[in-house]
Every structure is written in C-alpha cells, then in structure tokens.
Amino acid sequence: MKKVLSGAAMLAALIVTMATPALAAGSICLSTRDIRDTDAQKDGTAILFKMRDGSVWRNDLHGRCPDLKYNGFAWSTSNPLESVCENEQTLTVFRSGEVCVLGKFTQIAPPRMEKHASR
C-alpha cells in the first residue's frame, strides 16, 4: 500500500513540475512543449518566450548574439523533461553556426486567467 501511495505522490509531483516553469536547483526551466513562440530581440541580447498559458518570459543571453534575429536557431535538450533552463542551454544559429548561451529568465507577462461562463 505504501508503494502505491508513494508512486502516486511522485506522479503528482511530476505532473505539477511539467505543467509550470520548474525551479530545478534554483534555475527557472520552461517546458519545450509549452513554448508557443520565440522572438529574438533585434540587438541580439535577449529572446522572448511566449508560452501556451499566455505568459511571456525574457531570457537575457550571456553576451550578444547578433545573427540570432535573422537566421533562426535550434537547441537540444539533454534532460528527460525536455525543458529549456536558464544558464544551462546553448543555442546554435542556423546559417552562421554562432553559439549563444542562455542567461537568466525573467517573467514579463503573467499567465492569462481563463474566463469561465457563469450561470
């Protein structure tokens, strides 16, 4: 019985962790499944991450990454939750091969509140 309860508790914790940005070892991580869109800033110093829940997160890159705005980018996740974590991930710009390093995440827009019909 104890094994079933502890398994259920671990599953519930995993679901909560995947549903919202995680704080893994003090770092903010965003689930790649929840990222709706990204927008590299013109000066190459930041990327905006627009999430499915309506929240917006800004990542201030370590240094400038000028090719990012025009050429698009890719990253790979090596963690099992497929998340993008501050100060841990690198991005590779498609055309130039420039490597950019994510810095700190800052939430600039909260999740939108869903409006439910009332009777």
trRosetta pair geometry for C-beta under 8 A, 3 or more apart (Angstrom, degrees):
i j d omega theta_ij theta_ji phi_ij phi_ji
1 4 5.8 -55 -155 33 35 111
1 5 6.5 29 152 -14 67 107
2 5 5.8 -58 -148 40 33 109
2 6 6.1 26 157 -14 69 108
3 6 6.0 -56 -141 41 28 104
3 7 6.1 31 157 -21 64 109
4 7 5.8 -57 -147 37 27 112
4 8 6.4 27 154 -19 63 106
5 8 5.7 -53 -146 36 31 111
5 9 6.4 32 154 -20 64 105
6 9 5.5 -50 -146 36 35 114
6 10 6.4 36 154 -19 65 103
7 10 5.8 -53 -147 36 31 109
7 11 6.4 32 153 -19 64 106
8 11 5.7 -53 -147 37 32 113
8 12 6.4 33 154 -20 65 105
9 12 5.8 -53 -148 36 31 111
9 13 6.4 32 153 -18 64 106
10 13 5.7 -54 -149 36 33 112
10 14 6.4 35 152 -21 65 105
11 14 5.7 -54 -149 35 32 113
11 15 6.5 33 153 -20 65 104
12 15 5.8 -53 -149 34 32 112
12 16 6.5 30 154 -16 65 105
13 16 5.8 -55 -148 38 32 110
13 17 6.3 34 153 -21 65 108
14 17 5.6 -55 -147 36 31 114
14 18 6.4 22 158 -14 65 108
15 18 6.0 -60 -146 40 29 105
15 19 6.2 29 157 -26 64 112
16 19 5.8 -58 -144 32 29 113
16 20 7.0 -19 173 20 63 103
17 20 7.5 -91 -153 53 20 74
17 22 5.1 36 -167 -102 85 115
17 81 7.1 -79 127 -124 113 148
18 22 7.8 -2 -78 -56 31 116
18 31 5.8 77 -163 -91 66 145
18 33 7.8 17 -179 46 101 132
18 81 6.3 -150 -97 -153 89 107
21 28 5.5 9 161 -168 125 91
21 29 6.3 165 -167 75 74 46
21 30 5.3 -30 -112 -92 97 63
21 31 7.5 -139 -97 -6 49 77
21 57 7.3 118 -84 -74 149 148
21 105 7.6 -152 -164 124 147 157
22 28 7.4 144 77 -156 47 42
22 29 4.4 -16 59 57 97 106
22 31 7.7 89 -12 -51 102 85
22 81 7.2 28 -10 126 155 162
22 83 6.3 -23 27 -146 122 171
23 26 6.6 4 178 -114 92 16
23 27 7.0 154 -157 68 50 35
23 28 6.3 -22 -99 -93 66 55
23 29 7.7 -173 -78 15 19 84
24 27 5.4 -30 70 60 75 93
24 29 5.3 19 11 -10 114 132
24 83 7.9 134 -6 82 139 146
24 85 6.5 -62 54 -115 121 135
27 85 4.9 50 135 -175 131 109
27 86 5.2 -162 -163 56 94 88
27 87 6.3 -123 -122 47 121 104
27 88 6.5 54 -173 -22 163 120
28 57 7.7 -167 138 -148 137 140
28 85 7.1 161 89 -146 41 65
28 86 5.1 46 55 -5 82 122
28 104 7.8 72 31 -165 116 62
28 105 4.2 -108 83 56 134 131
29 79 8.0 -49 -149 66 149 159
29 81 7.4 72 135 93 142 131
29 83 4.0 55 164 142 114 135
29 84 6.5 159 -158 76 69 36
29 85 4.0 -28 -98 -91 93 84
29 86 7.4 -124 -74 3 51 70
30 34 6.6 -122 179 72 84 108
30 35 6.1 81 139 -66 122 101
30 49 5.9 87 113 141 177 158
30 51 7.0 -126 -154 -90 121 116
30 57 6.2 -155 -71 40 140 159
30 83 6.0 161 77 -162 32 89
30 84 5.1 -17 59 57 89 93
30 85 7.9 179 18 -77 60 40
30 105 7.2 157 -32 -115 109 155
31 34 4.4 71 74 10 102 106
31 35 7.4 -161 94 -21 54 80
31 81 6.7 -86 -110 154 88 97
31 82 6.8 55 -157 93 71 81
31 83 5.1 -51 -95 -100 45 90
32 35 5.7 -43 -150 15 41 116
32 77 6.3 -124 -31 -28 138 147
32 82 4.8 -80 29 148 118 96
32 83 6.4 -154 -18 -104 77 31
32 84 6.1 101 -72 -25 83 95
33 82 6.7 77 -28 97 91 123
34 51 5.2 9 145 -154 98 97
34 52 5.0 -107 -158 15 69 109
34 53 7.0 -7 -168 -9 117 94
35 38 6.7 9 176 -53 123 92
35 49 5.6 -66 -127 -165 105 103
35 50 7.4 92 -163 69 65 49
35 51 6.3 -57 -105 -104 42 63
35 52 7.8 -36 -8 -25 4 83
35 84 7.4 34 -49 12 142 131
36 50 5.0 -65 66 107 102 90
36 51 6.0 111 1 -169 97 13
36 52 5.1 139 -56 -72 107 58
37 49 7.9 160 86 -158 48 41
37 50 4.3 1 58 52 91 118
38 47 5.6 -6 -172 179 107 112
38 48 6.8 156 -158 81 52 56
38 49 5.7 -16 -105 -103 81 61
38 50 7.2 -159 -77 17 31 79
39 47 6.9 151 75 -163 42 62
39 48 4.4 -8 57 54 98 106
39 50 7.1 50 -6 -19 105 108
40 44 7.1 11 169 -108 111 50
40 46 7.8 156 -156 95 52 46
40 47 5.2 -30 -100 -105 60 83
40 65 7.8 -95 -153 93 125 109
40 68 4.3 -163 -152 133 151 104
40 69 4.6 -149 104 -90 118 56
40 73 7.4 107 -63 -3 134 122
41 44 6.9 -128 83 -32 79 16
41 45 6.1 -44 76 53 129 69
41 46 4.5 37 5 64 135 85
41 47 6.9 -130 -5 -80 82 32
41 48 7.1 97 -54 -19 88 91
41 69 7.1 -72 93 -86 28 109
42 69 5.6 62 -122 -112 39 155
43 46 7.8 35 66 19 94 83
43 64 7.1 -84 148 -130 78 108
43 66 7.9 -58 173 -106 39 74
44 61 7.5 -61 154 47 62 146
44 64 4.6 62 104 -172 112 84
44 65 4.6 -156 -178 71 99 49
44 66 4.0 -85 -47 -87 165 40
44 67 7.3 64 -116 20 131 35
44 68 5.3 133 -129 34 83 109
44 69 6.1 -94 -74 -21 77 103
45 60 6.5 -9 151 -151 87 74
45 61 5.8 -153 -171 43 39 99
45 64 5.6 -43 -80 -106 75 70
45 65 7.6 150 -83 25 27 75
46 58 5.5 -1 -178 -174 129 97
46 59 6.2 160 -156 81 72 49
46 60 5.1 -32 -98 -103 99 53
46 61 6.2 -155 -86 -3 36 85
47 58 7.5 157 80 -155 41 53
47 59 5.0 -7 56 55 89 103
47 61 6.9 75 -8 -50 92 104
47 68 7.3 -99 -76 164 104 141
47 102 7.9 -63 34 -113 124 89
48 56 5.9 -10 -171 -173 104 106
48 57 7.3 148 -159 79 54 44
48 58 5.6 -27 -101 -99 69 70
48 59 8.0 -175 -83 18 22 72
48 108 7.6 -61 -128 39 101 136
49 56 7.0 155 78 -159 52 54
49 57 4.4 -14 58 62 106 96
49 58 7.7 -168 18 -78 77 22
49 59 6.6 52 -17 -14 111 106
49 84 7.7 -172 -104 75 153 140
49 105 7.8 -32 27 -131 131 111
50 56 5.4 -17 -104 -106 65 85
51 54 6.9 -33 80 40 83 20
51 55 4.6 1 45 62 126 83
51 56 7.0 -157 10 -80 84 35
51 57 6.9 58 -31 -3 113 101
51 111 7.5 -59 88 -99 125 84
53 111 4.0 -28 139 -133 116 110
53 112 6.8 -174 158 31 62 72
54 109 7.0 -100 144 129 75 115
54 110 7.8 16 104 109 99 49
54 111 5.3 99 62 -158 93 49
54 112 3.3 9 67 -6 172 100
55 107 6.2 -39 -175 -148 115 107
55 109 5.7 173 -151 94 46 77
55 110 5.8 -45 -107 -179 93 22
55 111 4.5 -38 -47 -71 102 61
55 112 7.8 -148 -48 -14 56 63
56 107 7.3 119 80 -162 50 61
56 108 5.1 -49 97 67 101 92
56 109 3.9 48 27 33 101 111
57 105 5.1 -8 -179 -165 119 107
57 106 6.9 151 -160 74 67 36
57 107 5.5 -41 -101 -100 75 57
57 108 7.0 147 -117 13 21 81
58 105 7.1 144 76 -155 44 53
58 106 5.0 -20 61 62 96 92
58 107 7.9 166 17 -102 75 10
58 108 5.1 54 -16 -23 110 125
59 86 6.6 -163 -128 -107 103 87
59 102 5.2 -39 176 -151 138 94
59 103 6.1 146 175 56 78 69
59 104 7.1 176 -145 87 62 32
59 105 5.3 -29 -92 -93 80 67
59 106 7.9 166 -84 18 33 69
60 103 4.5 -55 90 76 69 134
60 104 5.7 0 45 55 100 80
60 106 7.2 34 -14 1 103 113
61 64 7.3 100 89 -114 124 19
61 65 5.5 -70 146 -2 167 117
61 68 8.0 -168 -49 -33 162 164
61 100 5.4 -39 -149 180 137 109
61 101 6.5 121 -166 73 82 54
61 102 6.4 -70 -112 -117 66 32
61 103 5.4 153 -142 -6 11 104
62 87 7.9 87 -46 -115 120 66
62 100 7.9 156 54 -177 74 64
62 101 4.2 -20 42 82 118 111
62 102 7.5 37 -3 88 91 16
62 103 4.9 144 -49 -72 68 98
63 100 7.7 -146 78 -138 93 73
63 101 7.2 60 33 40 100 99
65 68 4.3 55 119 -28 106 124
65 91 7.4 56 -165 72 163 118
65 93 7.0 174 176 -52 106 123
65 98 6.1 147 -154 134 85 128
65 100 3.6 9 -99 -100 151 126
66 69 7.3 -45 -177 14 46 103
66 98 7.8 -121 54 -145 65 174
67 70 6.3 -78 -164 50 53 96
67 71 5.2 -7 164 16 92 128
67 93 4.5 80 105 176 115 166
67 95 7.0 -135 -179 67 125 96
67 96 4.3 -65 -153 17 169 146
67 98 4.7 138 42 14 130 143
68 71 7.1 -84 -125 48 15 86
68 73 5.9 -10 -136 -46 82 128
68 91 7.3 55 -115 107 113 138
68 93 5.7 -111 -86 -95 55 115
68 98 7.3 -101 -53 87 73 129
68 100 6.0 22 -73 -40 126 157
70 95 8.0 -46 106 31 92 135
71 93 5.0 67 84 178 126 100
71 94 4.9 -155 156 52 98 90
71 95 4.2 -114 -140 18 134 106
71 96 6.1 173 13 -1 172 91
72 93 7.3 126 82 -154 41 63
72 94 4.9 18 79 -4 92 128
73 91 4.4 20 171 173 137 117
73 92 6.3 152 -157 75 82 38
73 93 5.2 -47 -96 -98 88 49
73 94 6.5 -136 -91 -25 31 78
73 100 7.1 -48 -126 33 149 124
74 91 7.0 147 71 -159 29 74
74 92 5.6 -24 62 61 82 91
74 94 6.8 85 -10 -75 99 82
75 84 6.7 76 92 -112 152 110
75 89 5.4 29 -163 178 143 120
75 90 6.8 166 -126 88 98 44
75 91 4.9 -58 -70 -103 101 67
75 92 7.2 148 -86 12 51 74
77 82 4.9 119 83 -137 154 52
77 83 6.5 127 -142 46 141 30
77 84 6.8 -97 -89 -74 112 60
77 89 7.5 -33 -99 -109 70 119
79 82 7.0 -158 82 -53 77 23
79 83 6.0 -39 76 41 130 83
79 85 7.5 61 -3 -16 149 124
84 89 5.3 -32 -154 -24 78 163
84 102 7.0 150 171 -69 99 168
85 88 4.2 13 88 38 107 131
85 89 6.1 136 53 -25 62 100
85 102 7.5 144 95 90 42 144
86 102 5.8 -128 -133 135 44 111
86 103 6.5 -9 -162 128 92 31
86 104 5.2 48 -168 -125 138 34
86 105 4.6 -121 -67 -10 124 91
87 101 7.9 30 -137 160 40 101
87 102 6.5 -100 -42 101 22 84
87 103 6.3 31 -74 -148 71 35
87 104 6.7 20 -43 -71 100 58
88 102 6.9 -19 48 65 50 116
89 101 7.6 156 92 -154 48 54
89 102 4.6 33 64 11 90 129
90 99 5.4 -2 179 -173 122 101
90 100 6.7 150 -163 76 68 42
90 101 5.3 -34 -105 -98 78 65
90 102 7.3 -138 -85 -1 28 80
91 99 7.1 154 77 -157 48 51
91 100 4.5 -16 58 61 101 98
91 101 7.8 -162 18 -74 76 20
91 102 7.1 94 -21 -48 100 86
92 97 6.5 -22 -170 -150 99 46
92 98 7.4 154 -156 78 50 43
92 99 5.7 -22 -100 -101 69 70
92 100 7.9 -174 -78 21 23 76
93 96 4.9 5 98 51 125 95
93 97 6.6 -40 68 20 81 8
93 98 4.2 18 23 51 127 91
93 99 7.7 -128 6 -65 82 26
93 100 6.9 76 -40 -13 95 109
102 105 8.0 4 172 -55 114 84
107 110 6.8 58 155 -86 125 54
